[in-house]
Amino acid sequence: MCLAIPMQVVAIKEGDGLLAPALAVVDADGIRREVRLDLVDRQPEIGDYLIIHAGFAIHCLDAAEAQASLRLLQQMAAAIDRDAGEET
């Protein structure tokens, strides 16, 4: 199973074609990554949220949708941590 997560755009680096595609610097909880923008459904702006998978932005989403997804991911991680603690 693959997991794509919402990340917020903090910078955009314009590209000049296939050999140098446009990139975005995105952030989630202080973790920053550069991602390619050649597959995303619309050109993002700084502050937008993107669904990121395998180094590519694949979808823009609004802040409320992104926050809801991030809360669900945090709840799942907390449940996994609780389950792991009960097994020891």
matplotlib code that plots the C-alpha trace (Angstrom):
import matplotlib.pyplot as plt

x = [0.0, 1.2, 0.5, 0.3, 0.3, -0.7, 2.2, 2.2, 4.1, 6.7, 8.6, 8.3, 11.3, 10.4, 11.8, 12.7, 11.4, 11.8, 15.5, 14.7, 11.1, 9.3, 9.7, 8.0, 9.6, 6.9, 6.7, 4.9, 5.6, 9.0, 10.1, 10.8, 11.2, 11.5, 8.8, 8.2, 5.2, 4.8, 1.9, -0.1, -3.7, -3.1, -0.1, 0.1, 0.9, 2.9, 0.6, -1.3, -1.5, -0.5, -0.9, 2.6, 3.5, 6.9, 8.4, 5.6, 2.8, -0.4, -3.3, -3.9, -6.4, -7.8, -6.5, -9.5, -9.3, -5.5, -6.0, -8.7, -6.3, -3.4, -5.6, -6.6, -3.0, -2.0, -4.8, -3.7, -0.1, -1.3, -3.4, -0.4, 1.8, -0.8, -1.1, 2.7, 2.9, 0.2, 2.1, 5.2]
y = [0.0, 3.5, 6.5, 10.0, 12.9, 16.6, 19.0, 22.8, 24.7, 27.0, 27.9, 27.3, 27.0, 27.6, 25.1, 25.4, 22.2, 18.4, 18.4, 21.1, 20.7, 23.1, 22.2, 23.1, 23.0, 21.5, 21.1, 18.8, 19.1, 20.6, 18.0, 19.7, 18.1, 19.2, 17.7, 17.8, 19.7, 18.1, 15.9, 18.2, 19.0, 22.8, 25.1, 25.7, 28.9, 29.4, 28.4, 25.8, 22.2, 19.4, 15.6, 14.2, 10.7, 9.4, 12.9, 14.2, 16.6, 15.0, 17.1, 20.5, 20.6, 23.3, 24.0, 22.4, 19.2, 19.0, 19.6, 16.9, 14.4, 15.3, 14.8, 11.4, 10.4, 11.6, 9.6, 6.5, 7.0, 7.4, 4.2, 2.3, 3.6, 2.6, -0.9, -1.3, -0.3, -2.8, -5.7, -5.2]
z = [0.0, -0.8, 1.3, -0.1, 2.4, 2.3, 2.5, 2.3, -0.4, 1.1, -2.2, -5.9, -8.2, -11.9, -14.3, -18.0, -19.4, -19.2, -18.0, -15.4, -14.3, -12.0, -8.3, -5.1, -1.6, 0.6, 4.4, 6.8, 10.5, 9.8, 7.3, 4.0, 0.6, -3.0, -5.3, -9.0, -10.3, -13.7, -12.7, -10.4, -11.5, -11.3, -10.7, -6.9, -5.1, -1.9, 1.0, -1.0, 0.1, -2.2, -2.1, -2.5, -3.6, -4.5, -5.0, -7.2, -6.4, -7.7, -6.4, -5.0, -2.0, 0.2, 3.7, 5.5, 3.5, 4.1, 7.9, 8.1, 6.3, 8.6, 11.7, 10.5, 9.8, 13.3, 14.9, 13.0, 14.1, 17.7, 17.5, 16.2, 19.0, 21.6, 20.1, 20.0, 23.7, 24.7, 23.1, 25.2]

ax = plt.figure().add_subplot(projection="3d")
ax.plot(x, y, z, "-o")
ax.set_aspect("equal")
plt.show()
